[in-house]
Amino acid sequence: MHLLLEGSCAPPRMAELAALADEALAFHRTIDEYAPTPCHRLDGLAHELGVGSLWLKDESSRFGLGAFKALGASFAIERWLRDHPRSGPVTFTTATDGNHGRAVAWSARRAGHRAVVFIPAHASPARVAAIEAEGAEVIPVAEGYDAAVRQAHAAAVARGWVAIQDTATPGYETIPEWIAAGYWTHARELEPFPHAGARPEVDLVLLHAGVGTWAAAIVAYYWHRYGARRPRIAIVEPTTAACILAGVKAGAAVAIDATRRTVMAGLDCALASTTALAALRESVDACFAIDDAWTLAAMRRLSTPTGADPEVIAGESGAASVAGLMALTTDPVLAPVAEHLRVGPESRVVVWSTEGATDPTHWEAVVGRPVPA
Ligand SMILES: Cc1ncc(COP(=O)(O)O)c(C=O)c1O
């Protein structure tokens, strides 16, 4: 499953996002736990996959939460509280596959408020426990992630709670935009790029997507920073949850079959964010989908490096863009995508490991040893 695209237009509201992203970065720098996450050079893996160089931004240490998501949730909660200075105790609510809910719970607690998190009933016990450890109430939803999103919004309306949701629907766009602005910090930490020199410094960026908010934020960053000289950009999704691919094809957000599961829990979404989809359909060069086996292989490969590559601990969703690169460079079915993206021995590639071992039991089962202390 793939789509080759033109990538001909900058995403809408890029200037507004850039201004908000300045605010977000300034806010993040006030957080005690804030520190830029590392960007590793993986020469061993680059050589193996036949690309010129490979850089991996590693979110496993972000805020002690193991994923990038709090960059968005913390800024959205900060912005909401700034706009509502006289509010008493606030209950923030959200739906999650794990990481965003933990991020909302952590951010609400830091700000002295409460959180209620809706989560698919099939979520891993470790991910539920991590959210509860932040003091949040967790409500399981039997029908899965997209139903949890609907329930969180309904609860917010019925109970006077504030929904901090990382996916936009018509009429609910401001908070997702604040979250996206927070995600820009993730990309901004790459400045100056480690092997800065001749411009542009990067040829290809692979971004994985759930509802697409994170990918759309990073795409907007690249368009804003590099304009027409931006690197080529591709979106990677699980085959069973490729809602961006389906939405780009249909020209609008369409609900795909929500009953098919993927091990990439954070990407297990059946309906794309409307604003993210509107941005991605015009501004990226390809979308393609990969089976779960690729991300399991990427988790194993990152944990057993070759040459001077560091060990990277990546969760199932976290490893997805590395998995995408592995598939792109080795699976003949994706050869047209690799050709369209001009992947080859000269390519300088950036991938993102967006989470660490957020489900340690499953990581151990996949990799065959416990998560290192
Ligand atoms: C680890 C990880 N990576 C990537 C994503 C994708 O983000 P988005 O849903 O904004 O596409 C998620 C979403 O939860 C995630 O948990």
The ligand as an ORCA input file, in Angstrom:
! r2SCAN-3c Opt
* xyz 0 1
  C       5.309      6.778     20.110
  C       4.405      7.492     19.162
  N       4.887      7.847     17.980
  C       4.111      8.488     17.077
  C       2.789      8.773     17.355
  C       1.943      9.411     16.280
  O       1.459     10.672     16.596
  P       0.119     11.183     15.891
  O      -1.017     10.424     16.504
  O       0.103     12.647     16.168
  O       0.231     10.855     14.443
  C       2.254      8.413     18.593
  C       0.863      8.727     18.947
  O       0.384      8.416     20.005
  C       3.081      7.747     19.524
  O       2.628      7.353     20.729
*
